[in-house]
Amino acid sequence: MTTALRISAADNVATALEALAPGATVQIDEIAVAVTETIPRGHKVALREIRAGDVVIKYGSSIGIASSDIAAGAHVHVHNVASSRGRGDAAHSQPSRPGIRLAEPDADA
């Protein structure tokens, strides 16, 4: 049974299709990784080591930057990934990447 889904061969994460427990194995093509911590259904698992500052890739595109080292098989989520984009749903959306600020809207506009 498939326990995780990788969208693109370039992805360094896969999406858990069911809750994954430590010790479970995720097998995707030639990649086999042992899960190191509980990963809820719909969350991401690292398919290989991702170093702090590396790009996290899902859908073949960057979804953020690793804010800390992430071991293969670890849970990949907001606790260890900083978005490189604003939220989009907030009126004054700010990216969560340190040092990046968006211009404030004109008060007269």
Secondary structure as UniProt FT lines:
FT   STRAND          4..5
FT   TURN            9..10
FT   STRAND          13..16
FT   TURN            22..23
FT   STRAND          25..28
FT   TURN            29..30
FT   STRAND          31..34
FT   TURN            41..42
FT   STRAND          44..46
FT   TURN            52..53
FT   STRAND          55..58
FT   TURN            59..60
FT   STRAND          61..66
FT   TURN            72..73
FT   STRAND          75..76
FT   TURN            78..80
FT   STRAND          81..82
FT   TURN            91..92
FT   TURN            98..99
FT   TURN            107..108
//
